[in-house]
Amino acid sequence: MLRRDHRPYFIKKAHQKIQEFYVNHFLRPQLEHLGENFTFMQPWYVELFGAPIELGDCVNVVACPDRRVRLAIWSEQKGLGRIRIGDYCLICPGVRLGSAHEITVGDNCMLASNVYITDSDWHDIYNRITMGRTEPVEIRNNVWIADSAIVCKGVSIGENSIIGAGAVVVDSIPANCVAAGNPARVVKQLDADESFTTRAQFFSDPRGLNRTFDQTDRELLRSNTLLHWMRYLCFPRKDD
């Protein structure tokens, strides 16, 4: 059963405004680009290091205290190191991207909790004080990478493909398939003739979607009072 949101409507809206202010004031200046209609949940648990980092339109980033989202660039070579994340992407708690060369994530991609993507070994096999080999990573449109999967340097993941939970991807994966295991191997082919419903379709009318969410909030939270919320915070009950 989902836990009820006990906040009054105006408290929830104020919290959303605070999150939006935090993104614009603290995160946006560190980004090469941040698109329109973004949604960040608990953005104070998003860590950015290095540049350039780009996030497209309608990006949805979810972070939490024990699962911070980390996007980091560190390169020994001038001009290398870049993270590009396309439009309509979902980034879940605990996602980490580390770039010394280039990581490109296409549109409509979903990165589930604890996914790790890296384009570098970060240490050479024999020389442990150098960064080791680096090769770009490309994740094409509408890819879904499931919980705790690892994507390593030099990998390309084809359009629409799914990477199973806990997989370790060390070789490129073609389009329209499911890959799983360590090392990840194709275990199923998707029907390329089947139409895909993407996140772009969900966000096709961002203003209308926001109005729908707002109307839903008004309805669900209309009976929540400030006194009720304070009681819930100080004296929670089993049926809360």
Secondary structure as a PSIPRED ss2 file (coil, helix, strand):
# PSIPRED VFORMAT (PSIPRED V4.0)

   1 M C   1.000  0.000  0.000
   2 L C   1.000  0.000  0.000
   3 R C   1.000  0.000  0.000
   4 R C   1.000  0.000  0.000
   5 D C   1.000  0.000  0.000
   6 H C   1.000  0.000  0.000
   7 R C   1.000  0.000  0.000
   8 P C   1.000  0.000  0.000
   9 Y H   0.000  1.000  0.000
  10 F H   0.000  1.000  0.000
  11 I H   0.000  1.000  0.000
  12 K H   0.000  1.000  0.000
  13 K H   0.000  1.000  0.000
  14 A H   0.000  1.000  0.000
  15 H H   0.000  1.000  0.000
  16 Q H   0.000  1.000  0.000
  17 K H   0.000  1.000  0.000
  18 I H   0.000  1.000  0.000
  19 Q H   0.000  1.000  0.000
  20 E H   0.000  1.000  0.000
  21 F H   0.000  1.000  0.000
  22 Y H   0.000  1.000  0.000
  23 V H   0.000  1.000  0.000
  24 N H   0.000  1.000  0.000
  25 H H   0.000  1.000  0.000
  26 F H   0.000  1.000  0.000
  27 L H   0.000  1.000  0.000
  28 R H   0.000  1.000  0.000
  29 P H   0.000  1.000  0.000
  30 Q H   0.000  1.000  0.000
  31 L C   1.000  0.000  0.000
  32 E C   1.000  0.000  0.000
  33 H E   0.000  0.000  1.000
  34 L E   0.000  0.000  1.000
  35 G C   1.000  0.000  0.000
  36 E C   1.000  0.000  0.000
  37 N C   1.000  0.000  0.000
  38 F C   1.000  0.000  0.000
  39 T E   0.000  0.000  1.000
  40 F E   0.000  0.000  1.000
  41 M E   0.000  0.000  1.000
  42 Q C   1.000  0.000  0.000
  43 P H   0.000  1.000  0.000
  44 W H   0.000  1.000  0.000
  45 Y H   0.000  1.000  0.000
  46 V E   0.000  0.000  1.000
  47 E E   0.000  0.000  1.000
  48 L E   0.000  0.000  1.000
  49 F E   0.000  0.000  1.000
  50 G C   1.000  0.000  0.000
  51 A C   1.000  0.000  0.000
  52 P C   1.000  0.000  0.000
  53 I E   0.000  0.000  1.000
  54 E E   0.000  0.000  1.000
  55 L E   0.000  0.000  1.000
  56 G C   1.000  0.000  0.000
  57 D C   1.000  0.000  0.000
  58 C C   1.000  0.000  0.000
  59 V C   1.000  0.000  0.000
  60 N E   0.000  0.000  1.000
  61 V E   0.000  0.000  1.000
  62 V E   0.000  0.000  1.000
  63 A C   1.000  0.000  0.000
  64 C E   0.000  0.000  1.000
  65 P C   1.000  0.000  0.000
  66 D C   1.000  0.000  0.000
  67 R E   0.000  0.000  1.000
  68 R C   1.000  0.000  0.000
  69 V E   0.000  0.000  1.000
  70 R E   0.000  0.000  1.000
  71 L E   0.000  0.000  1.000
  72 A E   0.000  0.000  1.000
  73 I E   0.000  0.000  1.000
  74 W C   1.000  0.000  0.000
  75 S C   1.000  0.000  0.000
  76 E C   1.000  0.000  0.000
  77 Q C   1.000  0.000  0.000
  78 K C   1.000  0.000  0.000
  79 G C   1.000  0.000  0.000
  80 L C   1.000  0.000  0.000
  81 G C   1.000  0.000  0.000
  82 R C   1.000  0.000  0.000
  83 I E   0.000  0.000  1.000
  84 R E   0.000  0.000  1.000
  85 I E   0.000  0.000  1.000
  86 G C   1.000  0.000  0.000
  87 D C   1.000  0.000  0.000
  88 Y C   1.000  0.000  0.000
  89 C C   1.000  0.000  0.000
  90 L E   0.000  0.000  1.000
  91 I E   0.000  0.000  1.000
  92 C C   1.000  0.000  0.000
  93 P C   1.000  0.000  0.000
  94 G C   1.000  0.000  0.000
  95 V C   1.000  0.000  0.000
  96 R E   0.000  0.000  1.000
  97 L E   0.000  0.000  1.000
  98 G E   0.000  0.000  1.000
  99 S E   0.000  0.000  1.000
 100 A C   1.000  0.000  0.000
 101 H C   1.000  0.000  0.000
 102 E C   1.000  0.000  0.000
 103 I E   0.000  0.000  1.000
 104 T E   0.000  0.000  1.000
 105 V E   0.000  0.000  1.000
 106 G C   1.000  0.000  0.000
 107 D C   1.000  0.000  0.000
 108 N C   1.000  0.000  0.000
 109 C C   1.000  0.000  0.000
 110 M E   0.000  0.000  1.000
 111 L E   0.000  0.000  1.000
 112 A C   1.000  0.000  0.000
 113 S C   1.000  0.000  0.000
 114 N C   1.000  0.000  0.000
 115 V C   1.000  0.000  0.000
 116 Y E   0.000  0.000  1.000
 117 I E   0.000  0.000  1.000
 118 T E   0.000  0.000  1.000
 119 D C   1.000  0.000  0.000
 120 S E   0.000  0.000  1.000
 121 D C   1.000  0.000  0.000
 122 W C   1.000  0.000  0.000
 123 H C   1.000  0.000  0.000
 124 D C   1.000  0.000  0.000
 125 I C   1.000  0.000  0.000
 126 Y C   1.000  0.000  0.000
 127 N C   1.000  0.000  0.000
 128 R C   1.000  0.000  0.000
 129 I C   1.000  0.000  0.000
 130 T C   1.000  0.000  0.000
 131 M C   1.000  0.000  0.000
 132 G C   1.000  0.000  0.000
 133 R C   1.000  0.000  0.000
 134 T E   0.000  0.000  1.000
 135 E C   1.000  0.000  0.000
 136 P C   1.000  0.000  0.000
 137 V E   0.000  0.000  1.000
 138 E E   0.000  0.000  1.000
 139 I E   0.000  0.000  1.000
 140 R C   1.000  0.000  0.000
 141 N C   1.000  0.000  0.000
 142 N C   1.000  0.000  0.000
 143 V C   1.000  0.000  0.000
 144 W E   0.000  0.000  1.000
 145 I E   0.000  0.000  1.000
 146 A C   1.000  0.000  0.000
 147 D C   1.000  0.000  0.000
 148 S C   1.000  0.000  0.000
 149 A C   1.000  0.000  0.000
 150 I E   0.000  0.000  1.000
 151 V E   0.000  0.000  1.000
 152 C C   1.000  0.000  0.000
 153 K C   1.000  0.000  0.000
 154 G C   1.000  0.000  0.000
 155 V C   1.000  0.000  0.000
 156 S E   0.000  0.000  1.000
 157 I E   0.000  0.000  1.000
 158 G C   1.000  0.000  0.000
 159 E C   1.000  0.000  0.000
 160 N C   1.000  0.000  0.000
 161 S C   1.000  0.000  0.000
 162 I E   0.000  0.000  1.000
 163 I E   0.000  0.000  1.000
 164 G C   1.000  0.000  0.000
 165 A C   1.000  0.000  0.000
 166 G C   1.000  0.000  0.000
 167 A C   1.000  0.000  0.000
 168 V E   0.000  0.000  1.000
 169 V E   0.000  0.000  1.000
 170 V C   1.000  0.000  0.000
 171 D C   1.000  0.000  0.000
 172 S C   1.000  0.000  0.000
 173 I E   0.000  0.000  1.000
 174 P C   1.000  0.000  0.000
 175 A C   1.000  0.000  0.000
 176 N C   1.000  0.000  0.000
 177 C E   0.000  0.000  1.000
 178 V E   0.000  0.000  1.000
 179 A E   0.000  0.000  1.000
 180 A E   0.000  0.000  1.000
 181 G C   1.000  0.000  0.000
 182 N C   1.000  0.000  0.000
 183 P C   1.000  0.000  0.000
 184 A C   1.000  0.000  0.000
 185 R E   0.000  0.000  1.000
 186 V E   0.000  0.000  1.000
 187 V E   0.000  0.000  1.000
 188 K E   0.000  0.000  1.000
 189 Q E   0.000  0.000  1.000
 190 L C   1.000  0.000  0.000
 191 D C   1.000  0.000  0.000
 192 A C   1.000  0.000  0.000
 193 D C   1.000  0.000  0.000
 194 E C   1.000  0.000  0.000
 195 S C   1.000  0.000  0.000
 196 F C   1.000  0.000  0.000
 197 T C   1.000  0.000  0.000
 198 T C   1.000  0.000  0.000
 199 R H   0.000  1.000  0.000
 200 A H   0.000  1.000  0.000
 201 Q H   0.000  1.000  0.000
 202 F H   0.000  1.000  0.000
 203 F C   1.000  0.000  0.000
 204 S C   1.000  0.000  0.000
 205 D C   1.000  0.000  0.000
 206 P H   0.000  1.000  0.000
 207 R H   0.000  1.000  0.000
 208 G H   0.000  1.000  0.000
 209 L H   0.000  1.000  0.000
 210 N H   0.000  1.000  0.000
 211 R H   0.000  1.000  0.000
 212 T H   0.000  1.000  0.000
 213 F H   0.000  1.000  0.000
 214 D H   0.000  1.000  0.000
 215 Q H   0.000  1.000  0.000
 216 T H   0.000  1.000  0.000
 217 D H   0.000  1.000  0.000
 218 R H   0.000  1.000  0.000
 219 E H   0.000  1.000  0.000
 220 L H   0.000  1.000  0.000
 221 L H   0.000  1.000  0.000
 222 R C   1.000  0.000  0.000
 223 S C   1.000  0.000  0.000
 224 N C   1.000  0.000  0.000
 225 T C   1.000  0.000  0.000
 226 L H   0.000  1.000  0.000
 227 L H   0.000  1.000  0.000
 228 H H   0.000  1.000  0.000
 229 W H   0.000  1.000  0.000
 230 M H   0.000  1.000  0.000
 231 R H   0.000  1.000  0.000
 232 Y H   0.000  1.000  0.000
 233 L H   0.000  1.000  0.000
 234 C H   0.000  1.000  0.000
 235 F C   1.000  0.000  0.000
 236 P C   1.000  0.000  0.000
 237 R C   1.000  0.000  0.000
 238 K C   1.000  0.000  0.000
 239 D C   1.000  0.000  0.000
 240 D C   1.000  0.000  0.000
